[in-house]
Amino acid sequence: MKIFNRRSLTVLLTLALLLVTTIGITVAYFSDTDYAEGKAAVVLKQETTVDEGDGPDKQIAITNSEDGAAVVVRVQVFGPDEPLMTVTAPAKWKKGADGWYYYTEVLAAGATTEGKIVAKIKDDLTDEEKAILGDNFNVTVAHEARIAIYNGTAVITPADWDQSITFTE
């Protein structure tokens, strides 16, 4: 007695072959891994500029770039000690114990700090003070910015000024 005729056997074998091929392709697709090599550029662009004004006195304001993120900023002035140079800051700047002046608001993209920190050399220098300073001396302004963790109305956490970015492979 014949169970399968030739036509039925051909159809059955074709279906079995199709099933095995489909399962094999599916398993290969879902178990495949691919490793990429090379380099990709990561742009963490944040630029701020400092305007020190013209003349012997420094009139310091910080401007955030137009295409940057909101930032928190700080400024430090290096130069002769008091009484030869005095540094005054408006209300929106607070002097920290570390000697840096911290802007108390978030500086939005394209914005400039309100009020200027003024580093002023004493007007009526004595001959002794002139001798201490010499003919050429520098007043150096350092500034830093950190991207603010900002919810639209307030800084959620203060900036970590000692934070660094590390990458691992």
Buried (B, 14 or more C-beta within 10 A) or exposed (E): EEEEEEEEEEEEEEEEEEEEEEEEEEEEEEEEEEEEEEEEEEEEEBEBEBBBEEEEBBBBBBBBBEEBBBBBBBBBBEBBEEEBBBBEBEEEBEBEEEEBBBBEBBBBEEBBBEEBBBBBBBEEBEEEBEEEBEEEEEBEBEBBBBEBBBEEEEBEEEBEEEEEEEEEE
